[in-house]
Amino acid sequence: MEKQIDLTVNNNEFNFTVELGDFHSFINEMGDNNKVQPAYAFVTRTIKHDQKDQLIKLINDNPGLELELAGALVTEYKPKVSVIVGKPKAAASK
């Protein structure tokens, strides 16, 4: 699944193309003590090529921005699904 996602940051529009492999890599790379590097890699891997330098400068000038962008991309990329956890049914008596 490929999805085009446009995000506006400080009145600048950035265009991203997120594919399933990008999404899976981001999720797999993220760990308890490793969030910034995977987020940075995710947003710089999916940004439109000619906007990459502008985005990197913006990230460098705004600590934590890569985390916000990655979160926004994941929110827009993931399909909306409803998951309900139910209690297990009691086993039938013999």
ABEGO torsion letter per residue (X at the ends): XBBBBBBBBGGBBBBBBBBAAAAAAAAAABBAABAAAAAAAAAAAABBAAAAAAAAAAAAABBGAAAAAAAAAAAAABBBBBBBBBBBBBBBBX
